[in-house]
Amino acid sequence: MLIDPRHGDIEDDAASPGQRSLLAIAGSLLVEISLPKLLFAWTVLLLLPAVLLGLAPLLVSAWLSTLTEKIATLTGIGTALALLAIAAVGWIGWRPLFRIAENNFWSLNALAVQPGYAFTREALRHLTERIWGRTLTVAGRARLRSVNSVGAAIVLSTCAVLTAMLAWPASRWTGGWSDLVVLHRLVVPTLANAILLVSGYLAVASLMWGFADASMSQPVDLAAFDSASSGRRTWRVAHLSDLHVIGDRYGFRIESGRAGPRGNNRLDRVLADLAAIHAADPLDHILLTGDMTDAGRASEWAAFLDAMARHPELVARTIMLPGNHDVNIVDRANPARLDLPFSPNKRLRQIRVLSAMAAMQGDRVRVVDPLGKPTVTLSDALAPKRDAIVALADHGGLRRAAALHGLFDDQFPMIVPPETEDGLGIAILNSNAETHFSFTNALGLVSVEQTHRLEAAIRHYPAARWIVALHHHVVEYPMPVKAFSERIGTALINGSWFVRRLDALAGRAVVMHGHRHIDWIGTCGSLKIISAPSPVMNAADDAATHFYIHTLAAGPDGRLDLAPPQRVEIAGEKNAQAHATTC
């Protein structure tokens, strides 16, 4: 044959940062992207929130102006009634207005402001570590990270102040109802108001973030594992991540392209080896920290569930959570494609995840209610929405997708309760940011609301030890990287904030995640962090891969100890075939 389709071609490398530079991928996106759809998405996600945020001060000042005039002319019963009516309307109306302004403010923050700080911080770190990294000690690298955090804060705060100064002459903060009628006169001051508000927030917040990042405990490699003394309660946890199951025999993964394995044979070997290990020395938990599939397609979930179904003894111990490839890949064949914010396809990917999670662990995990109490199981929580979920999967449609709005986010965090009051619990988080573009699919964010529910849920088990499981790595780790693309847009946008929120658990918790396919175990202060390598990705068919089985132990004073892990090697294709032939 002139070309062998079983070996793939350039189309399999279209969105692979391992095979193509980010500049080349960006060039392809510009050619393929739908500009009208991009403009509409920007309008809905950025321009509309900015307009509503900038208009809020003018609406408030118009209402206060009317109220002041009525108070000044208060002479009769009619005016008094009119004043009461205006006050009532204002009292009722300011709450939704405030909520609109607040929601749009945080929308802009999550989409532009906080990622801007993370980008600036990591750019400075990458530049300085490329220059001085090879000569730095562990302590020196930590100090450099702190200095770069402060430097990024100062740079960004200065830029924000300059932007606010430029926008100030065009801003307007007071007006009457007559001014609001002439809408075309409000366009410039409304946008200027929004720029001023966001810039002012950024100027202050970036300084707070920078100095908070600089003062926190920096990530360092784990100095030593804990001793596994006899007589203590231990838990064996197999940590798998980033399986990237595909739906066809000869398919390649989006991220690795032809540099990675074809098909799902390696996954079958991983599960077979794991089943043999479990038969010889039983496991307590098998934790899958996201990216079970390569693009969240139905065929990929079917292949994953079929593979797991061949090992029911593993399924009974498996806990999994969503990764960015499970929910944020808009189109595996076209990275330039956009999902609009109300797209049914986004909701469809989410319900595929929930359906698979319910099938695997639905009766073993509990959903946390708005007050932070672990209540019903995941299966029971989804039962009232069963018909709506099936209808969306069968027929799609905007109306059916809207009926399931918020369902996915409401299920997190999930909790695997400890078997005893001082046992081991597992907190399952969704760390995927709300994105609508395959090129930005890797962004991570743990929402404030989810974090508060997590903290409240953990307070119900004050003596328990915890695994805090999520997909994204919480901060960039002190490891040398060659390309800037390896460190930007991958860690949690608010990772340092999230780590500080976990300080209360330090010593009795370990964080376990995947996402970057990096084999790393370290600490932030007394918080242990485990990053799982992918037993599938980053290796061609004939290369070996590995994963770990971790032993966690109940230490004194409620501490959770981490013993040396068991490394499990997965043979490459040729070695596996040779072994099968020999047997």
LINCORGI-V856184 format. One line per field, one symbol per residue. phi: phi as a letter, one per 40 degrees, with the letter a starting at -180 (. if undefined). psi: psi as a letter, one per 40 degrees, with the letter a starting at -180 (. if undefined). A space follows every 10 residues. Layout:
phi: ???
psi: ???
This chain:
phi: .cbbcccgac ccbdbcccbb cccccccccc cccccccccc cccccbccdc cccccdcccc cccccccccc ccbcbacccc cccccccccc cccccccccc cccccccccc cbcccccccc cccccccccc cbdccccdcc cccccccccc cccccccccc cccccccddc cabbabcccc cccccccccc cccccccccc cccccccccc cccccccccb cccacccccc gccbbcbcbb afcfcbbbcb cbcdccfccb ccgbcccccd cccccccccc adccabbbcg fcbcagcccc cccccccccc bcccdcbcbb acbcccbbcc accacccbbc dbcccccccc cccccccccc adcbbbcccd cgccbccccc ccdcbdcccc ccccbghccc cccbcgcccc cbcbbccccb cbcbbbbbbb bcccbbadcb cccbabcccc cccccccccc bcbccbbcba ccccacccbc bcbcccbbgb cddbcccccc ccdccdhbab cbabgcgcca baabgbccbb bccccbcgac dcccbaabbc bbbcccfgcb cbcdcccbcb cccccccccc ccc
psi: idiheeeaad deedfheddi iddddddddd ddihdddddd dddddddddd dddddddddd dddddddddd ddfheidddd dddddddddd dddddddddd dddddddddd dddddddddd dddddddddd deddeiiddd dddddddddd dddddddddd ddddddddde iheiiiddde dgddeedddd dddddddddd dddddddddd ddddeihihi ihdiiiigii eihihhhhhi ifdfhieide iiidddaeea iiafdddddd dddddddddd giidihhhfi fdideeiddd ddddddddde gddddeehhi iiidddeehd hdegeeiihi dfhddddddd dddddddddd edeeiiihid eehhbiiddd deddeddddd ddddeaiddd ddeeheddde eiiihhiidi dfahihhhih ehigifhddf dehihhiddd ddddddddee gdeiiihhhi diidihighh ididdeehed ihdfdddddd deddehdfih hhibdefhgh haihbehihh hhihedifhi deiiaiiihi hiihiifeih ihihihhhhh iidddddddd dd.
